[in-house]
Structures are given as C-alpha cells and as structure tokens.
Amino acid sequence: MSQRQFAEHVFRILRQAGHQAYFVGGCVRDILLGREPADYDISTDATPARVQELFPHSLAVGAQFGVIVVLDEPAAEDPPGKARGQVEVATFRSDVGYSDGRHPDQVVYSKTPQEDVLRRDFTINALLLDPETQEVLDFVGGRDDLRTGIIRAIGKPEERFREDKLRMIRAVRFAARFRYAIHAATFSAIAKLAPEIHQVSAERLRDELTKLLTEGAARRGFELLDETRLLPEVLPEIARMKGVEQPPQFHPEGDVWIHTLMMLEGLTDGCSPTLAWGVLLHDVGKPPTFTPPVGPNGRIRFDQHVEVGMKMAEEICRRLRFSNEDTAQIAALVENHLRFKDAPQMKTSTLKRFVRLDRFDEHLELHRLDCSSSHRNLENYEFVRRFLAETPPEEVRPPRLVTGDDLKAFGFAPGPKFKEILDAVEEAQLNGSVLTREEGIRFVRESFLESPLR
C-alpha cells in the first residue's frame, strides 16, 4: 500500500481501539498546500506502550519522548528488498525543560491535541487533520499563516529556539522552500540567538543545510541565512565571499558572493547533495587568495585559489562530519572546476581521463552553472558534451590489454615499475596507438624490456 494508505490504516486502528488520532505536522501542511507529503506523522492520546501493543511491528526509537515508528509489513506479492513503509506515531505530550538545547528534560503525556501542538516549532507545522472527515484542527493560527505565507514560531519565539537551536535553520529553510516571509518576532529571535547555533551537533547542522541546498530554493535560503546573521556562524568561509571583487571581463555579474548565489539559484529541487555543496564551495578559496590589480594593465587575481579552496572544502566537510566518500567528491568538484577551460587543448588521453572522474555528470553540471552565472560562454561545456556523445564508452574506459601477470612473465618484480608500465600502456591505448593485446605486449617489450630500471 502507499504511504498515505498505510498512514490511514494506522489511523483507523487507533480510532477503532478508542483513541484520538490525527495526521499532524508537515504532512498536513503539504496536503493543504496541494503537495505530496514525503512522510506521515500521527498524533494520538495512546501511550507508547499501547501503540506497541496495537502494532507489534514497530520500533521504540523515541519511546522516552512518546514516539513509536510503526512499520508496514511487506505483502507477499511485493518484490524482494522493497522498502517497508513507516509512520511515526507520537503520544500527545507537553515538554518540560531543554537543558541540552535539543531534548526535553521531562515528557508529560497529555490528553488533548491542544496541549500537544504548543510544543511544536512553527504554526504551519502544528495543524491536525482527521483523514476520514477531512476536518482540520488549528489551535495556533497555522491556516492563516499558510494563506498569507508566514513562518511564525509558536508562542514565544525565543523559547521555541532555546528548546532546539536547529529550529532557527529550519525557519530559514521553510521560508526559502515555500517562498514565505519570516514573521518579525521570529526573525528577531533568530538574529539574537544566532551565535547559539553552535550548540547544534555537526551532523544535524549538515543535514539541515543539505536540505536547504537541495530543495530548489538554495539562493533564497542563503540570502536568509545572511540576513538572520546565521551565515557567519555556520559557514564563515561563505560569509567572507561578500564584497570580494572579481575581474569584470570574466565575472560581469559581481563579487564572489553574488556569483555563488547565482549558481545556487540554478540548483534544481532534488539535486545531488554533493553537487550542491560543490557549487557552494567551488570558489571558497577566492577570499583568502584575493590580490588587487597592480599597475595600469593589472587585474584582480586569485592565484592558487583552487588548491586553497580544495583544502578548505575538505576542512569544512570534516567539520560537518561528512562521509569520506562525500568529502572526496565535494573536494574533487572544487579541485577540477577550472579544468574545463583546457578541455579543447587536452591530449585525447588526458581528456578521456578527465571525463572518467567519478560522477562526472556533477563536474559537468557545476561547470555549466559556473559559466551561466558569469561570462555565459558555454563553448567548453558543449565541447565536452560532444566528446562524451561521440566517444564510445569502451574507448573512454578501455579494457586492460597488459596485466601484472604479463609483466611478471617478462621478469619484472612487483613495485613502482609495474604502475609506470601499466600507465604507459593505458596512455598508448587512450591515444589510439595501441589497440590490441598483441600490440600492448609488443609495446612493453620495445619500450621497457631493456630498461635498466627492471
């Protein structure tokens, strides 16, 4: 069954057992906005123990906070490995104290949904829906804020943000995603408490920033991070891009900050997280390498900004606890983003190796965004696209013609010489001078067999 059908199934079982139950939170907001919810949450007066009694296939992932995840059982006709649906069921509750700035010190179960919604973050996320009658319960003015496009913290904004500092980033993300305004009091509270965002764990901050970057409103999101004073706290390296001028002949759009914002604007909803972070960080090395023009014919320079930027990107990724794999890809995007300018002059073998970079589609898209947000010359982009379209994959990644066993048969001992010879054979393959195994063996015999470095 679909996510919606499974959520309605869970709802019906709770109601049939005599409990109050409602869809709640983001799924209700999205339904009212005509969007397909990514997931469904249910709020109920049933205790966690009672929810687990009604739903044996469930996980007590947050039972101490009144939260149980109910799992859908795969049907017999479902293909093997199909993901199981799930619904988060939370008991009505009031939260008392937030000493760690994230988790309540004490949870008091409630009997009414009115008490429950007062602990939530924003009015648009505190609506309840009866999926049978379609009745919407609104105790905090969320429907009006949906109609007028307002992100408003429930109750006193400072209290809501002190409970969980990540809510400040979430306010920015929702405002950007829905093209809403942040209510004045909520905005002021964020600006005041921005320095306290450091209490949020690196992993939670990374995930929220990644959502901001990949939901189709990254430019507005980063403008709001700047306006609310969060940007210099969470990503000071990006804040330093503001006011860093660029050579107008290459960047008529303006400074590094404007250029980066324009590239962020080109990111589509659901884009790759590593591409999004690569776009954000591709010029992060420019502020520390800025050199003003010298002499009447001088121009602004950013010598070694790629090398500096790659190291900075790696450090940012480590700080935000990215995986090693994602860190490597983001750093590679920064490291290689200027190589496209040399593509038409590259040797065939060099070009083939270039387009063999992992996830090359992300490199290509970053380059397109880079050009479109500056000089708008897409000749190198089109050159590489034509090369990829016209070159068979087996020519870009040809099968190995000579192996280590072949080299051992020639009498070479494993070591650095092995790599040198194999790389030379591959270079000859990529350039088209060696096409068969026989030619590869002859190449090794003629080029290396009499080498004194055997």
N, C-alpha and C positions, 0 to 999 in steps of 0.2 A: 504494500500500500504506500501511497505517497506520504510525505512528511505531514501534510495537512490532515490527511485521513487518519494517520496514526495519532496525531495530537487530539483529534476529535474522539477517537476511540478511548484514549486515556481519560479525556474529559468525561465521557459518558459513564465509564466505570466508576469514577469518583462520585459523580452525581447519583448514580444508581445505588451507591453504598451510603447515601445520605449526607454527603459532604458538599460544601460550597466549592465551586471550582470555576475558574475563568482563564481564558487566554490573557496574558499580561506582557507589558513591556514592548520591545522592539517589533514583535510580530504584529501586535495590534496597530502600532504606528504605521507599519508598512502596509497593512491591509487597508487602513483608512486612506493612505496615500495612493492606493492602487498598485502597489509594488508586491512582488512575490517575496515573502519572508524567507530569509536564509535558514532560520530555525524557529522553533516554537517553544515558549515557556508557559507553564501553567502555575497559577497561584491557588492555594486551597487552604481550608482550615484543618485538613487531615494532618496529623503529626507524621514525622518521617517514618516512625515505626509502622504506622498504619498504612502509609504509602507502600512500604516494602511488603507488607502483608498482602495488599491488594495486587501488587506487581512483583512476583518473585524474581522476574528477570530485570533486576535493577541494580544500580551501583550507588553506594552511600558515599559519593565523592565529597559531599559537603554536608553530611548529616548534622555536624555540630552547629551548622548555620541554617539548618532546616531544609537542605537541598538534597534531593534524590534524583538521579538520572534513570529514567525508565527506558529500557531497551526494547525495540521491536524484534520479534522472533522472525527470522527469515522463513518464507514459505517454501514448501517442498519443491515448487517449480522454479524458484529463484536460482540463477546461475551460481556456481561455487565462487566464493570470495566476494559476493555482493555485500556492500556496506549495510550494516543494520541501522535503521532509523532510531532516533532517540529524542526524548522530550525531557526537559528539565522541569521537575515539579518542586515548588518551594512552598513551605508552610507559611501562612500569614505570620508576620513577626514584627517586633519592634527591636531595634538595635540600641544597645546601651554602651557608650564609650568606644573610642577608636584609638587606643594607645599607640598602636603601630602604624597609624595612618592608612590602614587598609582593612583590617578585620575587626568586627565588633568584639568588645571585651565580653559582652554578655548578650545572649539572644533570649528574648521573651516572646513566646508564642502568643499570637493574637487570635481573636475570634471573628474579626471583621476585616474586610478588604480595605476599609478606610485607613485603619492604623498601618496596614502593610505598605500602602503606596507612599506614605510620608517618609519612609526611609530611602526611597529610590532617588536617582540623581536628578533627572530633568522632567518637566511636566509632560513633554511629548512621549516620554518612555514610561509613564505611570498610568496609562489607560488600561482598562479591563474590558474584555469582550466575552459575552455569552455566545458561543458559536451556534447554539441552537436557535435562540431568539434574535440574534444579531444586536442585542442591547449593549450599548457602551456605557460603562460606569466611569465617570470623570469627577474625581474629588479635588483636583488641583488646577483645573483650567487648561488642561492639555489640549482639548479640541480647539479652543480659541487660539492657542499658540500654534497649532498646526495650520489653522486657517490663515493666520497673519504672518507666519514664518518667523517664529521667535524661539530661540533656545534660552530657556529660563530654568534656573535651578529651583528645586522645590524648597519652600521655606526660606531660611536664611542662607544665602549662597556660601558665605564663609564656613558655616557649619558643615554644609554638604561637602565642600572641598577639603576641609580638615579631616573628614571621615576617610576620604580616599583622594589623595592628591592627583591621581591619574585622571580623575573626572575633569580636571582643567584641560587636559589634552583632548579628552572626549568631547567637551563642549566645542572646541575648535573644529574637531573632525565632523561632528554633526552639522555645525553651521556651514562648513565648506561643502559637505556632501549634498545637503538639501538646499543650498543657496539661501540659508536663513541668516538673520541677524542675531547677535548675542545680546540679550537684554542688558540694559545699562548696569544694573546692580550686579548681575552675574559677571559681566565684563570687568567691572571694577574689582571684584573679589579675586578674579584670576590675576589681574595685573598686580594686585597687592601680594598675593601668595605665590607668585611665580617662582621666587627663589627656593620655595619649599618643595618644588618638583623633584629635587634630588633625593627625597625620601623614597621615591618610587624605584622599584628594582629595575635593573638594566633590561631584563627580559621583557617585562611588561611595557616599559617605555618603547623598546624596539618594536614590539608587536603593534602598539597603537600608532606609532609613526609610520610603520609599514602600511597599515590600513589607510592612513591619511594619504599616503603616496599613491595608492593603487585603487582608489575608489572613484577616479575620474575627476577629482577636484583638487589636485595637488597644489596648483598655483595658489588658489584662494586659501587653502589650508596653511601654506607657509606665509602668506601675507598676514593671516590672522595670528599665527604664532609670533610673528614680528610685532604686530600691533598690541598683543596682550603681554608682551615682554617675556614670553616663554622661550623664544628662539635663542637668545644668548645664553639661556640656562641649559637647554637640552642639546643644542648644536652650535656652540660659539663659533666654530670654524665657518659655518654658513653665514652667521650674522656678520662676520668680518668681510664678506663679499660686498657689502653695501658701500657704495662710493668708490670702489676700486675701478678706475677708468681703464678702458681698453682702446687699442688702435682703431680709430673710426673707419679706416679703409677696410678693416676686416669685421668690425663689430659696430655698424651704424646704429644698432638698437640701444646701446648704452653700456652701463657698467656690468661687472660680473654678476651682480645680484639680479639685475633686470634680465640679462641673458639666461641665467639659470631659471628664473621664474617663467620665462617664455618657453623653455624646454619642458618644464614641469607641466605647463598648460597643455602640451601635446601628448602627455601620457593618457592612455585610454583606461576606462574602467576595467578592472580585472587584469591589467598588465602584469608582467613578471616582476616580483619584488626586487630581484637583483638588477634588472634593467632600471627600475625606478630609483634605486639607491645609486646605481652607476651614473644616471643622469644628474642626480642631486650633487654627487661628489666629483664629477668629472673635472671640474675646474677648481677644486678645493685648494690646489697648490698655487693658485694665482696670487691671492693676497700676500702670502709671505715672500713671493719672488718678484713682486712688482718693482720695476725700475723705470723711473720717469725718463722722458726723452732727453737726450743730450745733444746740443748743437742744433743748428738751423734745420738740418735734414734728419735729425734723430726721431725715433718713435718709441712709444711705450714698449717695454719688453718684459717677458715673464720667463727668463732663462731657467731651464730645468724644472718648470712647473709640473711637468708630467711625472718626473721621478719623485719630486717632493710630494705631489698630490697622491701618488700611489701609496707612499708610506703613511701619509695622513689618513687615507681611506682605510688602510689596514688597522691603524690605531683606533679609529672611530668604530670599526666593526668589532674589534676586540673589546672596546669599552661597552658596547651594546650587546655583547655576548652572541654575536652571530656564529653560526656553524663555520667550521673550517672551509667547507665546500662553498658556502655563500660568500665568505670573506675572499676566497681566491677569485671567484667570478667577479665580484664588485671591483677588486683591485685590478683585475685584468681589463675590465672595461675602462677604468681610468688610465691604465698603462698604455693601452693601444688606441685611444680615441683619436690621436693625431696621425696615425699611420695611413689613414685613407688618402691623405694628400699625396703620398708617394706611390699609391697603387698603380697608376698608369706607367710609371717608370720602373716598377719592380721587375726583376727577372721572373720568368714563368715559375720557376721552382719556389722563389720567395713568395710570390702571390698565392700559390697553392698552399703553402704552409700557413700563410696569413688567414686564408678562409677556412682552414682546418681548426682554428681556435674553437675551444668548447663554446657551445651556444652562440655560434657566430651570428645568428639572427639578431641577438641582442646588441652585438657590436654594430651591426649594420643599421639597426633602428636608432641607436644612440647617435650615430654619425648623421643620419637623416635629420633628426631633431636638432642637432648641433648646427647644421648648415641652414636649416629652415628658420632658425632663431637668430641668425646673424647675417652673413652675406648672401644667403639663399642660392648659392651656386651648388647644384646637385650633380655636376658632371662626374665627380669621382664616385659618388653613390651609384649613379647609373652605370658607370664603367664596371664596378664590381658586380652589380646585379646582372649585367650582360654576361660577364665572365662565368658566374655561377650557372646561369641559364644555358650557356653554350658548352660548358665543360662537363663531360660525363663524370659522375661521382668516382668511378674507378680510376680516372686519371688524377683526380684530386687526392685520393687515398689509394694508391696502387698497392696490390699485394706484394709482400716482400719476396724478392727474387733470390736473395742470398741470405742464408741463415747462419747462426752461430756454429751449427754443426759443420757447415761447409768451411767455415774459417778454421775450425779445429782440424778438419781433414787436410787443409793446406799447411797445418803446423803452427798456426797462431795460438798463443795461450790467451785465455780469457783475461780481459783487462781493458784499459783505456783505448788500446789499439782496436779492439773489437768495435767500439762505438764509432771511432773515426772511420773505419772501413764501411760499416753498415750505413752511416750517414752519407758517405761519398756515393755509395751505390744508389741510395734513395735520391740524392741530388741529381744523379745522372738519369734516373727514372723520370723524375719530375720535369726535367728539361727535355726529355724525349730522346736522349742519346742512347739509352739502354731500355729495351722493350721486352726482352725475353730472359729466361733463366740462363740460357747459354751465353747470351751477351753479358749478363751480370757476372758469371763466373770468369769469362774472358777479361772483363774489366778489372776484376780483383787481381787476376793473375798478372795482367800487364802493368797495373798501377801500383801494386803493393807487394807482390810475391818476392821481389828482390830488395824490398825496403830494409834498411839496416835496423829499423825500429821494431822488427818482428819479435 
